[in-house]
Amino acid sequence: MLPTKRADGAEDSGDAAAKKARVGESAAEAGSEAMVAGEPVGGGSNGNGVAEIDEDLHSRQLAVYGRETMRLLFASNVLVSGLNGLGAETAKNLALAGVKSVTLHDVENVDMWDLSGNFFLSEDDIGKNRAAACVEKLQELNNAVLISALKEELTTEHLSKFQAVVFTNLSLDKAVEFNDYCRSHQPPIPFIKTEVCGLFGSVFCDFGPKFTVLDVDGEDPHTGIIASISNDNPAMVSCVDDERLEFQDGDLVVFTEVSGMTELNDGKPRKIVDARPFSFCIEEDTRNFGIYAKGGIVTQVKEPMILEFKSLRECIKEPGNFLLSDFSKYQRPPLLHFAFLALDNFRQKFGRFPVAGCDQDAQKFVEFTASINEAAIDYKMDELDEKLLQHFASGSRAVLNPMAAMFGGIVGQEVVKACSGKFHPQYQFFYFDSLESLPTYALDPKDLKPLNSRYDAQISVFGSKLQKKMRDSNIFVVGSGALGCEFLKNFALMGVSCGRKGKLTITDDDVIEKSNLSRQFLFRDWNIGQAKSTVAATAASAINSSLHIDALQNRACPETEHVFNDAFWEGLDAVINALDNVNARMYMDMRCLYFQKPLLESGTLGPKCNTQMVIPHLTENYGASRDPPEKQAPMCTVHSFPHNIDHCLTWARSEFEGLLEKTPNEVNSFMSNPAEYAAAMRKAGDAQARELLERVRECLDKERCDKFEDCIAWARLKFEDYFSNRVKQLTFTFPEDAATSTGAPFWSAPKRFPCPVQFSAVDSSHIQFILAASILRAVSFGIPIPDWAKNMGNLADILTMPLLSKTF
């Protein structure tokens, strides 16, 4: 079992127990009943039936998806049919993402093979229904998501209750039937069919005849600062050369703030042609427009895209273009398409999967594939790779956890796309293989026979010889965050370090926070404040009690080399990085290079990720190539002439550190020993020392805060200083018509003429600034924050009081 709550009899967080659906009742049905009864399902409610977003829990997702996408997810009911390892991984990801409900469907019972792929299951669950056995542990991941199980045969009536359906173990005939129903339903129900067969996997997506993608890539619209525009057909637009443009041919853009050629400020989207690093042309005849004078911003317009998906029935015969993951295998997808069709035929005829290592079954499978290939017209292959097909047949029954984890992530993301319209969905077939993972030596059929152990699925693919090697391996995992949790779960299911000689060491000096719970699935809300590595190790041991794991709270760095000494490094077989910063990665890479140890490096950034396998004497190491240094803007540009968001962020961070970190530290130094501090400043005797003394004096005298109302007044003065007074002073010194010594306009690109901001108590961004600044100031001075101060309405009322408003 995964870790249970901290105390017997403790109350469940929220009212999850009351919301939990019965086994045999779909979550969609339970959710409808609860809503009729007046109970919000899928999270809190704001009183209008709209689920509220727990920003502490979902902060990372909010940054990637946005509020509207999250609200759509919170309203989505999803069916996951087939609770093998792939179904479990998909359901896990959906529960963490925060959909309204997940209904688990399966008619099969747990057997020993399932234990190598589904981390929700244990030996105690053998013989139970797979879906029902997963409900309780899946519910622990997110009490705001309604989890239920269906144990009966699925019908089309069941499907009508969901916003997306996923099938992981469905015959082709039934899949075609369900897909036809989902397409004809109004609105269409996004349909996903996915399979993992040993080292091979597939995903098919059909989101309906016309599916609208609201945001193709999730990126902010690209912008550029205009330097010149020609009077030509087509017109050429040149931009300042401090940053390369990200526009592409076919993009639509709009123009604002253009002086002279004001006709372009009409808000009409214009198509880009001939995009270059610092210029582009637009499909517009500007010969009769005004002459460009100065200024202007060009901004990409992101328009919705309509995708016309074909049905599974059509795609079986004409699959169209396959999504490629490895361009060195560009001829592989058609063969895998035929192989998965052949596997369905084999199972329909014999009622089972091909037996691992059975030459007779492999030959029959090859024959099935050949007959499908012969019947193909546009996609017929001249020659079939029989060796690949034999490997496919031999391992087809196994749902390997690493493959399930990968495809569960892909499918989970496709469900998010289907429910929200965010990001371009997969269109339509995707096939993948990892044949490179097989041992380099020839596999003996006897070595593939099951041993009646939880690792039989892996043994059927890799053989018992490699399984023993994995069990006796000595692994070092650095970091137990989102990636670290995934690695530990995978290793426990695979049997890595589960032998007598095996050992897995994990280290992380961090503790669990609430925001971790939306992706670091080995942690629960009752673990908040505990050491990550210890909790993760306990959870991994609960998945597989044979795991030999040692949890440490040391940071891997030069200061801990007495812990991770030479003897420790010499005994390792491999190192896994699950880090969140480049410096730590560089250090681990250096140590692996010195001790000649294999290193698996990986990282994530929102919906993006990377991985690098470093093998001594075979591949380059992580530190062999580096990203170019980021361009740093001069501080004068940041403070007085910012022209992009990075400049604004740099300025904000500088002000934050000065006001809330450096100045309080100086004040504390002064107050701890005034005489010594004053002597040090006299000895320094420079402008910096004088500035520090002035800051200390202001903080303790002129800007001293004794109660929270003083903090509000301080924050309001800062607003006036930052966004009004400084701007007025700058524009007084450099008026809009100012010129340089050469006669050129001073306010030419990339400089942008600023305008002072008039404070308004009805502008939420203004109030948010005052609220944040006053709370931070109060924390610095140790002033209690009253409850009323956290309400923006109360704060707005105070700021409009005559006594306070007179000050400004």
Secondary structure by P-SEA (a helix, b strand, c coil): ccccccccccccccccccccccccccaaaaaaaaaaaccccccccccccbbbbcccccaaaaacccaaaaaaaaabbbbbccccaaaaaaaaaaaaacccbbbbbbcccccccccccccccccccccccccccaaaaaaaaccccccccccccccccccccccbbbbccccaaaaaaaaaaaaacccccbbbbbbbcccccbbbbbccccccccccccccbbbbbbccccccccbbbbcccccccccccccccccccccccccccccbbbbbcccccccccccccccccccccbbbbbbbbbbbbbbbbbccccccccccccccccccccccaaaaaaaaaaaaaaaaacccccccccaaaaaaaaaaaaaaaaacccccccccaaaaaaaaaaccccccaaaaaaaaaaaaaaaaaaacccccccccbbbbbcccccccccccccccccccccaaaaaacccaaaaaaaaabbbbbccccaaaaaaaaaaaaacccccccbbbbbbbcccccccccccccccccccccccaaaaaaaaaaaaccccbbbbbcccccccccccccaaaaaaccbbbbbcccaaaaaaaaaaaaaabbbbbbcccccccbbbbbbbcccccccccccccccccccccccccccccaaaaaaaaaaaaaacccaaaaaaaaaaacaaaaaaaaaaaccaaaaaaaaaaaaaacccccccaaaaaaaaaaaaaacccaaaaaaaaacccccccccccccccccbbbbbbbccccccaaaaaaaaaaaaaaaaaaccccccccccaaaaaaaaacaaaaaac
